[in-house]
Amino acid sequence: MRTRITELLGIRRPIVQGGMHYVGLAELASAVSNAGGLGILTALTQRTPELLAAEIDRCKAMTDQPFGVNLTFLPTFTAPPYAEYIQAIIEGGVKVVETAGRSPEAHLPALKAVGVKVIHKCTSVRHALKAERIGCDAVSVDGFECGGHPGEDDIPNMILLPAAAAALKIPFLASGGMADGRSLVAALALGADGMAMGTRFLATQEAPVHENVKQALIRATELDTRLVMRPLRNTERVLNNAAVTSLLEIERQRGDQLTINDILDQVAGIYPRVMRDGETEAGAWSCGMVAGLITDIPSVQGLLDRIMEQASQIIHERLAGFTRLETSAGQAAALA
């Protein structure tokens, strides 16, 4: 399948693996790229730029296909050494960077100077337009259904994607609620050029996370996520558990007096405990509503093959069948 995204990124299938903390490692990124999509390493999972360089080399040894690196610009008092991370990306020959969080504008010149394509994650049309204006090559438009940070507007993809399509000139990915061939066809119909998946890739054989995480996703339904940190305007969609229930109770009790320090036990240092050690009740960890559509743990190759086969069947048989019925009815009416 050819779209503006496959052409821009040099991939065979319009499917991108979103950056995920303690998940975006070489095992998963290389598997996605080998299956025809774009795998993504997560830069800040690596504690230093030197470790990122080593992870890039490890991924290059596992695939000869394009892959990218996610770089999230965090609102912190002590910022990571972003310039050094970018240098590791450039020296590693990576040609695609997914940026997230704060605006990547200050870092675009270094990336664009060496031909790196930049995809910025956005949760609103206005942010997507800003990314387009500052020179991003594409955006990932994340609807309210998504795991992680859905923004503060609460606009689902049935509205957000066509609104983005009407406003943007650059290619864009649909993210949030993406899981299968139905998702891909819907995203394309609503104006996107492909889709990005996060939570769905967690439940694959190659995902370098504890089996407890994968089984938690199998058990979850579409009703099992919660929104935390809303009072702080840093909303995150997470899988519900006892720690999340405790966090939400603290938010209720503290009201407008809530600070991040009140919930540090539930949100700080959680990802290695969950993803690596399997402590799925340790705290709040990102999960999309799409968990309700996850029923198995296939290989990445099997998942992408299945997505493309289902998408083809929907386009060429189900939807084309409706058109044939309409044509036949029109011809019959004309003959009557």
URKAPE-V465668 format. One record per pair of residues at least 24 apart in sequence whose ideal C-beta (glycine too) atoms are under 8 Angstrom apart, sorted by sequence separation. I is the first residue (numbers start at 1). J is the second residue. If there is no record, write none. Layout:
I | J
I | J
This chain:
12 | 36
13 | 37
16 | 40
19 | 43
21 | 45
39 | 63
83 | 107
86 | 110
90 | 114
127 | 151
231 | 255
11 | 36
12 | 37
69 | 94
82 | 107
86 | 111
139 | 164
165 | 190
166 | 191
231 | 256
11 | 37
41 | 67
43 | 69
68 | 94
71 | 97
73 | 99
75 | 101
90 | 116
108 | 134
123 | 149
150 | 176
161 | 187
165 | 191
232 | 258
11 | 38
40 | 67
41 | 68
42 | 69
43 | 70
44 | 71
67 | 94
68 | 95
69 | 96
70 | 97
71 | 98
72 | 99
73 | 100
74 | 101
75 | 102
83 | 110
89 | 116
103 | 130
104 | 131
108 | 135
123 | 150
124 | 151
164 | 191
165 | 192
231 | 258
232 | 259
34 | 62
38 | 66
39 | 67
40 | 68
41 | 69
42 | 70
43 | 71
44 | 72
68 | 96
69 | 97
70 | 98
71 | 99
72 | 100
73 | 101
74 | 102
103 | 131
108 | 136
123 | 151
162 | 190
164 | 192
232 | 260
9 | 38
26 | 55
30 | 59
34 | 63
36 | 65
38 | 67
39 | 68
40 | 69
41 | 70
43 | 72
66 | 95
67 | 96
68 | 97
69 | 98
70 | 99
71 | 100
72 | 101
73 | 102
105 | 134
123 | 152
124 | 153
139 | 168
146 | 175
147 | 176
161 | 190
162 | 191
25 | 55
29 | 59
33 | 63
38 | 68
40 | 70
42 | 72
44 | 74
66 | 96
68 | 98
70 | 100
73 | 103
104 | 134
123 | 153
146 | 176
157 | 187
161 | 191
34 | 65
73 | 104
103 | 134
124 | 155
139 | 170
141 | 172
143 | 174
145 | 176
146 | 177
161 | 192
229 | 260
26 | 58
30 | 62
33 | 65
49 | 81
56 | 88
60 | 92
104 | 136
138 | 170
140 | 172
141 | 173
143 | 175
144 | 176
145 | 177
158 | 190
26 | 59
30 | 63
33 | 66
52 | 85
56 | 89
60 | 93
71 | 104
137 | 170
138 | 171
139 | 172
140 | 173
141 | 174
142 | 175
143 | 176
157 | 190
29 | 63
33 | 67
73 | 107
136 | 170
137 | 171
138 | 172
139 | 173
141 | 175
142 | 176
143 | 177
229 | 263
27 | 62
32 | 67
49 | 84
53 | 88
57 | 92
125 | 160
138 | 173
140 | 175
228 | 263
26 | 62
44 | 80
49 | 85
52 | 88
56 | 92
71 | 107
124 | 160
128 | 164
132 | 168
247 | 283
30 | 67
52 | 89
56 | 93
99 | 136
132 | 169
247 | 284
29 | 67
49 | 87
50 | 88
53 | 91
56 | 94
125 | 163
129 | 167
132 | 170
228 | 266
229 | 267
243 | 281
29 | 68
49 | 88
53 | 92
125 | 164
128 | 167
129 | 168
228 | 267
241 | 280
242 | 281
243 | 282
244 | 283
52 | 92
128 | 168
241 | 281
243 | 283
244 | 284
44 | 85
239 | 280
243 | 284
43 | 85
98 | 140
125 | 167
125 | 168
128 | 172
24 | 70
43 | 89
238 | 284
239 | 285
238 | 285
239 | 286
236 | 284
238 | 286
239 | 287
237 | 286
238 | 287
19 | 69
20 | 70
148 | 198
236 | 286
237 | 287
19 | 70
68 | 119
141 | 192
147 | 198
237 | 288
16 | 68
18 | 70
146 | 198
147 | 199
237 | 289
239 | 291
19 | 72
11 | 65
119 | 173
121 | 175
11 | 66
138 | 193
10 | 66
140 | 196
228 | 284
9 | 66
38 | 96
40 | 98
9 | 68
213 | 274
213 | 275
225 | 287
224 | 287
225 | 288
210 | 274
216 | 280
225 | 289
209 | 274
210 | 275
213 | 278
209 | 275
210 | 276
212 | 278
225 | 291
208 | 275
209 | 276
210 | 277
211 | 278
212 | 279
213 | 280
220 | 287
222 | 289
224 | 291
210 | 278
212 | 280
222 | 290
224 | 292
222 | 291
223 | 292
210 | 280
217 | 287
221 | 291
222 | 292
220 | 291
221 | 292
222 | 293
220 | 292
217 | 291
220 | 294
218 | 294
150 | 227
217 | 294
218 | 295
147 | 225
218 | 296
19 | 98
218 | 297
18 | 98
19 | 100
152 | 233
16 | 98
152 | 235
214 | 297
151 | 235
10 | 95
149 | 234
150 | 235
149 | 235
9 | 96
149 | 236
150 | 237
199 | 286
148 | 236
149 | 237
198 | 286
199 | 287
148 | 237
199 | 288
147 | 237
198 | 288
200 | 290
146 | 237
147 | 238
199 | 290
203 | 294
199 | 291
205 | 297
197 | 290
200 | 293
203 | 296
204 | 297
205 | 298
206 | 299
200 | 294
203 | 297
204 | 298
205 | 299
206 | 300
199 | 294
204 | 299
205 | 300
204 | 300
201 | 300
204 | 303
201 | 303
16 | 119
18 | 121
200 | 303
9 | 117
8 | 117
177 | 288
179 | 290
176 | 288
177 | 289
178 | 290
177 | 290
180 | 293
176 | 290
179 | 293
179 | 294
18 | 140
184 | 307
16 | 140
183 | 307
184 | 308
181 | 306
180 | 306
181 | 307
185 | 311
180 | 307
181 | 308
184 | 311
181 | 309
182 | 310
8 | 137
181 | 310
182 | 311
185 | 314
8 | 138
180 | 310
181 | 311
185 | 315
181 | 312
181 | 313
182 | 314
5 | 138
181 | 314
185 | 319
148 | 286
147 | 286
147 | 287
148 | 288
147 | 288
146 | 288
147 | 289
145 | 288
147 | 290
145 | 289
145 | 290
16 | 173
18 | 175
14 | 173
8 | 171
5 | 171
4 | 171
3 | 171
5 | 173
15 | 184
32 | 201
14 | 184
28 | 201
31 | 204
14 | 188
31 | 206
28 | 204
16 | 194
18 | 196
20 | 198
23 | 201
28 | 206
14 | 193
15 | 194
16 | 195
17 | 196
18 | 197
23 | 202
27 | 206
28 | 207
14 | 194
15 | 195
16 | 196
17 | 197
18 | 198
27 | 207
28 | 208
14 | 195
15 | 196
16 | 197
17 | 198
20 | 201
27 | 208
15 | 197
20 | 202
18 | 201
25 | 208
17 | 201
23 | 207
3 | 188
23 | 208
23 | 209
22 | 209
5 | 193
6 | 194
4 | 193
5 | 194
3 | 193
3 | 194
22 | 271
21 | 271
22 | 272
22 | 274
23 | 275
22 | 275
21 | 275
22 | 276
21 | 286
35 | 300
20 | 286
34 | 300
35 | 301
34 | 301
37 | 304
31 | 299
32 | 300
35 | 303
36 | 304
31 | 300
35 | 304
31 | 301
35 | 305
28 | 300
32 | 304
15 | 304
13 | 304
15 | 307
13 | 307
13 | 308
1 | 308
1 | 311
